[in-house]
Amino acid sequence: MSDRGEGFKVVADNRQVRFQYEVLETYEAGLTLAGTEVKSIRAGKVNLRDGFALIRDGEAWLLNVHISPHNTTGQYFNHDPRRTRKLLLNRMEIRKLIGRVEQQGLTLVPLKMYLKRGWIKVEIALVRGKKLHDKREDIKKRDDKRQMERAMKNY
C-alpha cells in the first residue's frame, strides 16, 4: 500500500477478516459516494463486517457494506444503507484482480475504511478462505504469545 502521510484516520476496521481468511494482497481504492454517505462515514457510522467486492463488466463494486443514514438529514435525501458502491481502481489493477478472482477462486473483502488527506479510501484485500485447522493454529499461536508475554512481564 502507498504512503499514508499525515492525514490518515481509520474510520472502520474489519478485524474478523484476518481470522477467517488468509490475506494475499491489499489494494487501496476510492469510492463513489453520496453526500449523506460521506457525512455518515466521517461520523464513523460504517460496518464492514459482511462486505465484499465483485468485479463486473470491467468495474469493481463494493457490496453489503452498511453505512448508516445520516441522522440530521431528511429521509428523502438520505441513502440506502446497503447500496452497491463503485470502487475506484486503476484499470491495470482491475485486470489483474479479474484473473486472480476468476481463475484461482479468491475473494475480495474490505479490510478498513479511512480518511486520507480528506478523501475516503477503502483498503480491499485479495483473500483465500482458511480451513478449520488453520484457524485453530492461529488461536494456538496467539495464546502461546500471550503466555510468553505474561511470563516475561512477571520476571
N, C-alpha and C positions, 0 to 999 in steps of 0.2 A: 504494500500500500504506500502511497505517496506521503510526503512530509505533511504533517497535520498543522504545523505552525502554531501561532499563539491563540487564535480564535477558535478553539476546539472545545465543545461541550457535549458530552454524551447525554442524549435525551432519553433513549430507551436501549436496553440491553437484553439480548436473548441468551441467557446463560444455559438454558436447557439444551441448546444445540450441541455444545461440546460434549455433553454426556451421551446423547442419542446418536451422534454422527461423528465420523472421522473427517475433520476439515482438511481438504486438499489444497485449495487455493482461495484467496479472497480478492474481491474487486470492490472498488468504490464507485458508486453510481449516484446520479442526481435523480430527482423525482419531479413529475409534473403534478402540481397540487393546486387545489382551490384556495382562495384566501382564508376561509374559515379553517381549513386544514392546517395551514401554516400557523395560525393563532393557537390552535389546539396543541400542535407539536411543540411550539415554544413554551407552552404551559406544562409540557411533559405528559400529556394525556394520550399515550400511544402504547399499544400492546403488540409485540412482535411474535408472541409465542406460537401461534398457529400459522404464521405467514410462510409463504413460499413464492418462488418466482418461476415463470414459464417463458419460453421463447416461442412466439407465434408470428408467422409471416415476417421474419427478419427483425422483429422488435421484442424487447424484453418487457415483461409485465410483472408487477408485484401484486399478489392476490392474498386475500384473507388477513391483511394487517388491519387491526382495529384502531382507528383514530377517532376518539370521542367527538361528538358535535360540540361546537363552541357554545358556552352557556349564555353569553350576553347577546348572541346574535339570534334574530328571529328564525323560526322553524323553516320558513320559506327560503331563506338564503343559505341555510346550513347544508352540509354534505351528508351523503350516505356513509356511515362509519366503516363499512367493509367493502367499499367500492374498489374496483380494479384500477391500479395506478400504473402509469407508464414509467419504466426505468430508463434513465438517460445514460446509455453506454456507448462507447466507441464502436463503430461498425466492425472493426477487426476483433474486438473483444467478443462481440455477439457471434461472429462466425466461429471463433474458437470455442465458445460455450455450446453452440449448436452441435458441433462434432462430439464434444465430451459428454453432453447430456444424452443425446440420442444413441450413440454407439456404445458408450460404457455404462449406461444406466445410472448416471449420477443425478443428484438433486441440487437445486439452488435454493438456499434459505437465507433470510436476513439475520445477520449477527447483531448489528447495532445500528441505531439511527442517531446522528449527531449533527450539530451545527458547526460549520467550518467557514469562517470569515463571513458569516451572515447567511450562507447557503445551507439548505438542509440536504444532508447526504445520507446514504444507506450503505453499509458495508455488507455485501452479499458474499456467500461462501459456496463453493462447489464442494459438495459433501458426499460421502458414501456411508450408508447405514451401518451401525455397529451390530454385531451379534451379541447375544446374551452373555457369552463368556468374556467378550471384550469389556462389557460394562462392569462385570464382576471384577475383572482385573484392574480396571480404573479405580473402583471403590477400594480394593485392597491396597493399591499404591497410595491412595490418598490417606487411608487410615494409618499405614506404616509411616508416612511422612509426618502426620500429626503426632504419633507416638515418639518418633525421634526428636521432634521439636520440643515436646514436653520433657523428655529425658534430658535434653541439653539445657533447658530452662532451669530444671531442678538442680543441676550440677553447679 
